[in-house]
Amino acid sequence: MQMFSERVSRLASEAESDLRAEFEYVESVSHYNTEKILQMFEKHKLSERHFNGTVGYGYNDDGRDLCDRIFAESMGCEDGFVRSCILSGTHALTIALQGLLRPGDVLFSVTGKPYDTLDSVIGIQPCQGSLAEFGVRYEQLDMVEDSYVNVDAVRERLHEGNVRVVYAQRSKGYGLRRTLTVHELNRIYEIVKDIPGTFFVVDNCYGEFVETEEPKADLLVGSLIKNPGGGMAESGGYLVGTKEAVLLASYRMSVPGIGAEVGATFGTTKQILKGLFYAPHTVCQALKTALFAAALFEKAGFKCEPSSKERRSDIIQTVECETRENMLKFCRGIQSGSPIDSYVTPEGWAMPGYHDEVVMAAGAFVQGSSIELSADGPLRPPYRVFLQGGLTYESGKYGIMRALDSLLS
């Protein structure tokens, strides 16, 4: 059955041929991370009995507690907790920031302005219950030419004092900047650790298992319906890091003095650990999809970031569509190639938490799941669409080709 135009089919074949070395590399990372997680399962003697759910207070839930340890150690951390009741990545980050910050403290973002949904949390956008309302001051250091963190400026500001939390966002979000590598984030961590009493918090969303290691931080924070859920977890988030920081965050997650020691799981532990098991492979599929998208759209004459030959630190791929109509066509193509709601036509809308109209294409099994193929972005110049996910490379490739067909039609 002829599904695509002759041009799109030809460009797709050429793109795949050009990507053999890049595909081999991301597959090698998947192998490494899969072995690491399996070794964690073996070390902690994961058993079927750990999947038993609890209700009520959830006291003595050894499956939940083991899940916390496995998650933390898989990411190279001392401690952590993972819960299906965490609503989103923004919720997980809010728990982290509210857990660590006190009135009079300074929150210092070293990667420019964070993702739009944190504006109300921080108080950049005035909102009741924001950190600003509780006396937390916010400072921001923009990245140098949207590419690098000014580490000298970070060091200088920290030595001036009063900074409690240094915040870094690994991925670009809806920004035009470059994604940070684990090596770059680790360099910031070392600077922060020279200042006693200062915490380093990393928004790790979209970056988990893209490299062979995760960044060093007092708290690494993310969502289970992105990379670490592997397409299996249907909700939730995680916070992992040092014992001190995790304890403080757990007191905000539940109750001071109790923290992560309670919380019924209702049978979700199996779903979370199965997602972690799948995560390296699923992230590999998403990376192959992103690489294919970059190669295909470059051949069609579009500007892509990162390029098809660049090593990745997250699963996000951007394509500059140049006009509002092109961006809508791209998203409509992705939607038409999705397993769910393929008949729906994406339009721009005023989405809560965002300042511009946003268009979103996401025919996903789990609402908002960014590890499933989706495309979205604010409808503003330069009309960059942010593409991420792909549970399988085959389905991701199909969706990408539908997007190009839609644009060229």
N, C-alpha and C positions, 0 to 999 in steps of 0.2 A: 504494500500500500504506500503510495507516494504522499508523505505528510508535509515535507518541506520543499521550498523552492530549490531549483538546481544550484543557485548561487550559495544559499545557506548550507546545503549539503556538502558542496565542494569545500567551502571555508571550514566547516566543522572537521572534515577529514584531514585537511592540512593542519589545523590547530592541534588535533590529537597526535599527529606525527611529530610535531615540534615539541611536544610536552613529555616525551618518554623519560628523560632524565629527571624532570621535576616530579613526575608521578613516582618514580622509583625512590626519590628522597623522602616524600611524605609517607610512603608506605613503610620505609625503614623506621621512621619515627613512630608510626603506629605499632610496629612490631615491638619496639623497645618499651613503649608505654604499656602495651598489653602485658608483656612479661612482668613489668613492675607491679601492676595491679594483681596479677595472678599470684605473685610472690607474697603480696599482702594478705590475700585470701588464705594462702597456705600457712603463713606465719601465725595468723590469728585463729586458725582452725574454724573457718566459717562453715556452718552446718545448717541443715534445713530447719532445725529448731530455732535458729535466730530470726526466722521469718515470721514467727508467731506474733500476732498483733496484741496490743494492750489497750485498755480503756481507762476511764477515770483519770487518776493522777499519773498513771504509768510508772509507778515505782518499780524498781528492780527489773526494768526492761533491758535485759542484757543484749538483745538484738540491736536495739537503738544505740546503746553505749558502744557496742562493737562497730556498728556502722560509723559512728563518730570517729573512732580511732582509725579505722581503715581509710576514711576520707582524708583525715589529717595527714597520716603518714604517706599516703599516695601522693600528696602534694608537698612532701618534705617538711611538714610542720609538726610541732610538739603536741598540739591539742586542737580541738575544734568541735563544731556541732553542725548537723545537717537536719533540716526539718521540712516536711511537706507543707507545714502551715505558714512558712515564709512565703509571702504572696508574689514576690518578684525580686529581681536584682536590686531595684530601688529600695524595696523594703529591707533587704538584707544590709544594704549600705547604710540605711537609716539606723538600724540596730547597732551597727558598728560605730557610727559617729556619735550617736546619743549615749552609747555605752562608755566611750572614752573621754568625751568633752564635758567640761564643767564651766559654769559662768565665769567670765573673765578670760577664758582660754582663747587661743587663736587657732583656727583651722586654716592651713596654708596649702593651697592647691598649686602644685608645681608643673602641672601639664595644661595650664589654661583653665577656662571655664569648664566644669564638668558637664556631663550629659544633662539635657534640658529638664528631665524629670526631677533632678536634685535641686533645681532653683528654689522651689517652695520649701524643701527640707532645710536648706542652708539659710534661706531668707534673702537670697538675691531677688527673688520675687516675694514681696511681703505676704506672709501667711501666718495665721494663728498656729502656734505649736512649733514654729520653726526654731532652728538653733539660735538665730539672731534674737528672737523674742526671749530666749533664756540667757542672753548676755554673751553668746559666743561670737567673736569677731571673725570675719572671713577676709583672707588675703589671697591674692592670685598672682602667679608668675606665668606669663605667657611663654610658650616655647619659641625658641630662636628659629625664625623663618619657617614656623610650623613643622620643624624637623627634629630639634634637639632640645633637651632640658638644659638650662643654664645652671650647671652644677656649682659654679663659683658663686652665683647669686643665691642659690639655695644655702650654701655653706655660710655665706655672709649673713643672711637673714636669720638663720638658726642661732648664730652666735650673739645676735642682738637680744635673744631671749623671748619668753612668753608664748612660744609656739608649742602647743600640746600635740597636735596631729598634723603630720605632713601627708598629703593626699595625692595619689597619682592614679590616673586612668590609663590603663594599658592600651585599650583600643581607641580608635579615633572617634567613636560615637557618630554624631552627625557633623563633626568638624571636618576641616580640610587638611588636618595635620597627618603626619605619619604615625603609625602604630609603633609603640616602644617594644624593644626586645627584652628578654629576660636579663641579659647582660646589662643593659642600660638601667633597668629598674634596680638591679642588685647594686649598682654603683650609688644610686640615690640612698638605698638602704644603709650602706656603710657610712655615708655622711650623717644620716639621721642618728645612727647608733652611737656617734661620737658625743651626742647631747643627751645626758641623763634625763629620764622622765618624758622623753618625746617618743611618740608612736608613729610608725609608718603604716599607712593603710593603702592597699592597692585594690582598685576595682578591676578584677580579673576577668570580667565578662568577655566572652568571645575568644579568650586566649588559652583556656585550659587544654592541655595535651596537644597543642600545636608544636611546641618544642619538647625536648626530652626532660626538661625540668621546669618547675614553676618559680616565679620570682620569690625572693626572700622578703618577708614583711612581718610586722606584728599582727596584721590581719589581712588575709586574702579573702576576697568576698566575691560571690557569684550566684548565678541562678541555675537551677536544675533543668529548666526548659531551654537552656543553651547547651554548651558543650558537655559538661560533666554528667548530664542526665542521659546522654546517649540516645535520645529519642524515646526512651522508655519511661522516665519519670514524667508524671503528668502535672506536677506543681512542685514548688519548694525552692530553697536556697541553702547556701552553706556559708559558714565563716570558719576559717582555720588560721592558726598562727601560733603565737607564744601563749603559754599558760596564763600569764597575767592578763593579756589583752582579751583572750577568749573568755576568761572568767568575767571580766567587766562587761563584755558584750552579752554574755548569757544572762547577766542580771537585768539587762534592758530587754532581752528577748522574753524573759518570763518575770521573775520576782527577785529582788535583791536578797541574797542569802540562800537562794535555792538554785537559780540558774538552770543549767542543762540537766539537772538530776531528775526532772519530772517532764511529763509530756507524753500523752498516749500516742501511739503510732498507727492504730487502726489498720494494721496490716500493710503499711506502705514501705516497710524496710526492704522487703524483697524487690519492690519496684525500683527503689533508689539504688540498691547494690547491683541489680541487673543493669541499670542504666550506667553505673560506673564501669561495669564489665564491658559494655558495648562502646563506651565513650571514645577510646583511642581509634577504634575502627570507624565509628560514625564521623568523628572529626576528620579523619583521613578522607572519607567520602565527600565531606563538605569542602575540604581544601582542593581536592581534585576538581570539584564543580567550579570553585572560584578560579582556579588556574585555567580551566577550559573557557570560562566566561571571558577572562582577560584576553586569552589568545584569540578567541573568536571575534570579539568586538574590536580588538586592535586591527585585525585583518580587514574588518569592515570600515575602518577609518575613525573609530571613536577613541577618545582618550580614556585610559584605564589606570587606576591606582589601587594597589601596586601593579606593576607590569607583570606579564606572564612569566618573566624570568627571575623575578625577585623572590627571595626566601620570605616566608610568612611568619608573623607572630600572632595573628588572629585569623579568623575565618572570613573577615569582611572584605568584599571586593566592591570598588566603586566604578561606575561607568558614567562619564559626563555626557548627558543626553542633549545638551545645548539649548533645548526649548522645553517649555511646559508640556506641549502636546507630545513631543517625543518621550518625555518622562512618563506620561500617562500611557502611551502605547507600550513602552517597555514593561510596565507593571501589569498591563492587561495581558500581555503575552505570557508573563510568568504565571498569572492567575489561571489562564486557559490551559496551562500545562501542569496544573496542580491536581493532586488526587481528590481533594475536597473542594466543593464550591467552584468547580472549573467554569461554570456558566456565569459567574458573577463578574461584573465590570467595575474595577476599582475607580474611585473618584477621590479628589481632594476633599478633606474635611477638617474642621477645627477640633483636633484631638486634644483631650484634657492633658495638661502638662507641657504642651508645645506652643510656641509663639507664632508659628506660621502654619498655614494649611499643610497637612501631611497626606500623602498617598501611600497606601499599603496594599501589597499583594501577598496573600498568605493563605493558600488553601491547605491548611495543616490539620493533622489529626488532633493536635492540642493547640488551643487558642493561644496565640502569642509565642509559640515555640520557634525560637530563632535558629535552632539546629535543623529544623525542617526548612526546605527551600522557601525563601521569602525575599521580597524586594520592597524597599520603602524609602522615604526621605521627605524632607520639607520641600514644598513647591516654591523654591526661591533660586535665583541664579547662583551658581552655574548649572543648576538643574542636575545635580549628581544623584544618581540612584544608588542606594546602599543595598548590596546583595549579600545574602549570607545563607548558609545551610545547604542541605541536601542529604537526606537520610541514606540514599544510595546514589552513586555516581550516575548510574543509568537514568534514574528519574531526574536528577539534577541537569544532566546534559539535555534531556528532552525539554525541560522547562526553559533552559537558556536558548536553545534553538528556536523555540516558540517566541521568545522575546525578540530575537533578531528578525524573525519573519514578520512579526507585528510592526517593528520599526521600519522595515524596508517596504512594507506594503503601501 
